[in-house]
Amino acid sequence: MVASSLNVSIPEPLKAYVEAQVDSGDYGTPSEYVRDLILDDRDRRLTRLEDRLLENLKSKPIDFSDEELAQGNFVNLCRSKLRQSR
């Protein structure tokens, strides 16, 4: 994976917190800490989506047309179907 830069502004207390996490030795750099937070967030969101899909499937099936599936982005399709079923 090719790394790229992203500049983020945060309040001083949060900056100090990130630096403390690095100083604790758990992370080598602030970038490693932020990457870890982002990956955790992504995993948590995917798990929540999976849980909601399974919960919904237990109550009623979700139908996907061939055209919908051919469009590609299955995660967004699932989110859309879940919103429609509320």
N, C-alpha and C positions, 0 to 999 in steps of 0.2 A: 504494500500500500504506500502510495506517495503521500508524504506529509505536506500540508499547506498551512498557511498562517491565518489566524482570525484574531483580531484585536477586540478585546472586551473591556469595557469600563465597569468597575465595581467600586462600591464605597470602601473607604479605608478599613473599617472593621472587618469586612469580608476578605480584603486583601491580606490583612494580618492573620486571619484564620487560615487562609490557603498557605501562607508562608509557614505557619506553625505546623501544618500537616506535613509540609516538606521537611521542616527542621526535625520533626519527630523520627524521620528516617523511613517512613512508610512510602514516601514518593521521592523520586530523584529531582523532579522539577515541578513547578506549578502546572506546566502543560500535562505532565503525567497524571496529576491529580484531577484536572479538568477532564481529560480523556476518560479516566475511570468513572467519573460522575456521569458523563454522557453515555457511556456504554451501559452503566447500571440503569439509567433512565430508559434507554432503548429496550433493554431486556425486560424491565418492569412493565413498560407499556405493551410490549408484545405478549407478555404473560397475561396481562389484564384483558387484552383483546381475545386471546385464546380462551380464557375463562368465560368471558361473556358469550363467545360463540358456542362453547360447549353447553353453557346454561340455556341458551336460546334453542339449541338443537334438541335438548331434552324436552322442551315444551312444545316446539313445533319445528318442522324442517325448514331450512332456508334453501330456496331454489335459486340456482344460477343458470342463466341461459348460456348457450355455447358462445354467443356474441359477447356477453359480459366476460366470460372466462378468456376469450381470445384477446381482449383489450390489455391484458397483462397484469396490472398492479392489483394482485389479489388482496393485499392488506387493505387498500383503500376501498375496494369493492365490498369487503366484509364490513368495514366501518359504515359504509353507506347502507348496506342491508340492515345492520343493527339499528341504525337511526330510524329507518323506515318501519321497523317492527315495534318500536316503542309505542 
